[in-house]
Amino acid sequence: MRIRYGKEESGVLRKKAIVYTADEHRINFADVDKDAVFITSKLKASGFETYIVGGAVRDLMLGKKPKDFDIVTSALPARIKKIFRNSRIIGRRFRLVHVFFGPKIFEVSTFRSLKDGHTSNTYGSVEEDVLRRDFSINALFYDPEKQVVVDYVGGMADIRRKKIRPIIPENLIFSDDPVRMIRALKYAAAIGFSIPWTLKRRIKREASLLDAVSPSRRTEELLKIINSPHVERIVECLEDAGLYKYLQSEAASRCLSDPLFRRRYFQTLSALGAHNENDPAEKKESSGGRVLMALIQDHLKDAWETFEKGGWEEYRAAFFAARRFILPMLPPRADLERAVRGVFALNGVELKKMRIFEERRRTKEPVRRKPVEKPRV
């Protein structure tokens, strides 16, 4: 273990971070994605401070092989884009770079500052960037070239104590970004860490802040949850804290009022989690329809008598019933259509793979408009 020091404005040396060596952090280098290593190495060779950061480092330290690797650097987006031809700049307020390796996408971001608070979109230093992150277990920086972990906020100790501790002050962390409430409970359920009771109390008190979060962001979080092996446990934690109704309002309401539906619903989620764990390679297909079936099949089962003929109109009715049921989630239409067809298949009805709106275009009579007469001059 080494100590990293830095000079304050007065010129006095101050301890900034603890640097853990490979023998201390025990990350298995074989579990680190080789393309992520290539990106960090190339940025460092170009003279930029660069690390793998966030959930990937947390999972590596817990002995898990991460699915996603996020990278943070001192290089500006335009410079990153020049270094990697297989990349593109995204974002409006704060620009990021996506680097592509086949089907894999690596998000590379520039250090951000605290100039305008914890939601600032101005560039800064690594010391500022770490203080913008949500929880200490997600704020560890890994240098795969030197194979060291840099810890500015005591994240290593929190991982060893199995504790989720916020970096941002509790009175700001959820008002700045309400989605952090979902993430805190997701981490606790998925990796078995504890949440301080004061933070739990604040989550229940500020749950309604999620109502103002855009449907697209809530959809993104829910897709991550239903692709997790721990989906049943995570949903139970969200339900207990009063958050699930902001992700799946109809399902949460029915679980509360109908014990039989709740039992079936969680049995379906349990089976989904087992499938996610045993068949992680299907993650891409899962987000494209299969896992959506877990959210809609119990609801459609209760109304199956209406759709038992399995005709086109019944299918359309089932599709729109499913779309209403999963609001505010807004998955791609094609994904939801695949999910509804899957529910029909479970009930012994096979349907052509034709999209609803394509069929409507085929059957709808063309609108005949009268030619517009040009005004005479």
N, C-alpha and C positions, 0 to 999 in steps of 0.2 A: 504493500500500500504506500502510495506517495501522496504528497500534498502539493496542490497547485496554488501558487501565490500570485497576487496581482497588486499593482500599486494604486493607492487611492489618489485623489487629486492633491492631497497634501504631500504625497510622495512616500507615505508610510506603507510598508508591505502588509497585506492582509490575506488571510487564508480564503481562497475562493472555492476550491473543489477538492474532493478526494479522488485519486486515480487508482483504480483497482486493476491489477495485472491478471493475466489469464489463469494463474493458479488460484487467484482469489475469487474471481467472478464465475469461473468454471463454465463459460460458454463453450459449447461444442462448435468449433469453427466449421465443421462439415455441414452443420445445419444452416449456415449463413448462405443465402442465395449468391451464386457466383457472379451474376449480373449486377447485383447490388454492390458487391465488392469491386467490380470493374468500374462502376460509376464513381464510387468514392475515391478509388485510386487515381482515376483520370482527373477528377477535380483537384485532388491534392497535388498531383503532378503539375497542374496549371497554376499552383500557388495559392489555392483556396482552402481554408479550414473547412473540413467536411466530416460528417458523422452519420451513421444510421441512428435513428431516434424513435422514441415512442413505444407503441405496443410490441413491435418486433423485438426490441431489446428486453422488455419485460418477459415476453414468452421464452426467449432464448435462455434467460436466467432461471426460468421455471422448468427448463428441460423440454420445452415444446418447440416444434418446428413451425415458425411463423408462415402465414399465407401471404402476408403483405409486408413490404419493407419500405418505410418512408425515410427520406434522406434530407438532411438540412446542411446548408453551406453558407459561406460568406460571399459566394459569387452571386451577382445579380442575374435576373432571369435572361436578359438578352445575351449575357456572356455564356450562361449554361447552354442556351440554344445554339450558340456558335460552336461550342465544344462537342455537342451531340447532334448530329444531323437527324438521327432517329427520334426527334423530340418536337414538342409544340408547346407554346405558351398558352395558358388558360387563365381565366379569372379577369374580373374588371377592377374591383377595388384593390385586391391584393393578388398580384400575379404569381402564378406557380408554373412549374415546367413538368410536363409528363414526358418521361423517356420510355420508349417502346422497345421491347425485345420480344418479337413474336406476339403471342397473346398476353404477355405480361406487361403491366404498366407500373412504372416507379414514379412516385411523386417526389419531386425535388423542390424544396422551398428555401428561400433566403431568410437568414436570421431576421427576426422582427424586434422592434424596440418597444419600450414602455412610454415613449414620448407623449402619446395621447391616451394612456391608460392600457388596461389589459386587452382591449379590443382594437388597439392601434394597428394600422396597416402601413406603418413606416418601417424601413429597414433599420436593423441595429446590430448588436453584438450577440455572441453566444450567451454571455452572462445575462443579457436582457431577455433573450429568447426563452431561456429556461423558466423564467418567472412568469411567462405567459401561459405555460402549460397547465393543464387542469389538476392532475394528481401527481404526487411524487413518484409513484411507480411507473409513470409514463414519461418521466423527465430525465431518463438516463441516456447518455450519449456514448455510442460504441464506435471505436475506431478499429475497423477490421484489419487495417495494415499493421498497426502496432499491437492489435488485440488487447486493447485496454478499454475500460469503462470509466467515463468521467461523470462524477456525481456531484452536482452543485447543491442539491436540496435534501440530502439524506434519504434518497429513494432506495438505496441498497439496504439500509437498516429497516425500512418499511416493508420491503419484500421479505426479509428474514422474519419479521414480526407478523407477516400476513395482515398488513393493515393498509387501508385506503385512506390517505391523508391529503386534503386539498393543499395546493400551493397558493392559489389565489385566496384572499380573505373570504371567509364564509358569507359575509354580508354582501359580497359582490359576485361570487362564483356562478350562481344560478341566474341572477338578474342580468349578468353579461351574456350568458348563453344557457338557456333553460335545458338544452339537450344534454348538458353535463349531468343532470339528474338521472337520465336514462342510462348514461354510460357508467355512472358510479354503481348503480344497482346491477348492471350487466356484468361489470368486472367482479363484483362481490359474489354473484351467483356462479359465474363461470370458473373462477379460480379459487373460490372458497376463502376469500379475504373478508375481514370484518370492516364495518363502517362505524365511525364514532357516533354515539347516540345523538349528539348535538347536530350532526350532519343529517342523520335520518329524520330528526324532528323538522329541520329546515326543509328537507325534500317534501315532506307531507304538507308543510305550511305553504310552500311556494309552487306546488304542483300545477296550479292553474296557469302559471306562466307559459306552460307548453301549448296552451290554446292559441297563442299568437305565433307559434313557429310554423313556417310554411309547410304545406302538405308534402312537398318534395323532400325536405329534410327529414320529416317524420317517416316517410316511406323508406328513405335510405337507411335509417336506424332500424326499422322493423325488418327490412330485408337481411341485415346483418344478424339480427336475432334469430330469425327463422331458418337461417343457414347454419346456425350454431349447434353443436352436439348437446348443448345445455339449454336448448330452447324452452323446455318445460319449466325448469327451475327459474330461468330468467323471467318468464311471463308470470310465474307465481309471485316473485319478488316485486315486479312492477304492479301487479294487481293489489298486493298487500299495501303498497305505498300510495295507491290511488293514481298511478300513472298510466296504467294500461288503457284506460278509457280514452286517453288522448292519442293512442295509436290505433286502437280498435274499439270504438265506442259501442257499437252494436253487440259485439262479442262480449265485452266487459259487462254490459247491461244484462244480457241473457245469462251469463255465468252467475250474476248476482241474484237473479230472480228465478232461475230454473236449475236446480241441483243436478238433474239428470243430464241436461245439456252440458253443464260444466264438467261433469265426469267424462262424458264422451269427448268433449273438446280437449281436455288435458290428456286423455289417452291417445288421441290423435297426435298431439304435440310430442308426447313421449316416444311414439313410434317414429315420428319425423326425426327427433334428436338421435335415436339409435341409428337411423339410416344415414344421417349426416356424419356420424362418427365412423361408421363402417365403410362408407363410400364417399370420402371427401372429394374424389376426382369428379363427382357429378355436380360440384358446386355451380358451375356455369349453367348446366341444364336446369338445376334446381331453381335458380333465380328466374329462369325462363318459363316457369309454369308448374313444375312438380310440387314445390313447397307451397305454392299458393293454394293448392288443393287442400292442404291441412287447415287453412283458414276458412275455407268456404264449404267443405264437404258436409260437415255436421249441420250447418244451416240449411243447405239445399236438401239434405236427407229428410228434414222435417217437412219440406214442401214438395217431396218427390212425386206425390200423387198428382200434382198439377202438371208435372212434366213426363208422366209415365209413357206417353205415346212416343216420345223421342223424336218428334217432328221438328221442322225448322222453326216454327213459331214458338214451340216449347223451349227449344234451345235458346232462342233470343230472349224469352222471358227469364230463363235461368241465368243468362249472362247479366242482364240488367239487375236482377235480384242480388247476384253475387257482387256486382260493382257497388250497389248501394250498401251492402252489408260491410264491405271492407273499408269504406270511407273512414278517415280522411286519406287512407293509403291510395296512391295513384300509380299502380304499376303500368307498364306498357300494355296497350290493349291486346296485342298478340299473345302476351304471356297469360293474361287473364282468360282469353279464349281457349288456350291450351289447357288451362286448369279446369275450366268448365267442361270441356270435352273429356278430360280425364275423369271427372265425377260421373259423367254419363257412361263412360266405359266401365267404371266400377259397378254400375247398375245394369250392365249388359247391353248398353246401347252404343253402337259405333257410329260416329258421324264423320262426314266428309271434312277434310281439312280446308274448309273455305271460310274466309273471314266474314263476319256478320255484315260489315258495311260494303264488302264486295258484292254480296248477294243482294243487298238493297239496291245497289247501283244497277245490277243486272235486271232486276224485276221492275224497277220503277220506270214508268213511262217517261219518255223524254218530254221536256217542256217545250211547247211550240210557241215561239214569240213572233208577233207580227213585225214585219220589217219596218224600221224607223224611217219615215220619209224625211228626206233632207229639205230644209226650208228653202223655198224659192227666193232667189236674190232679185 
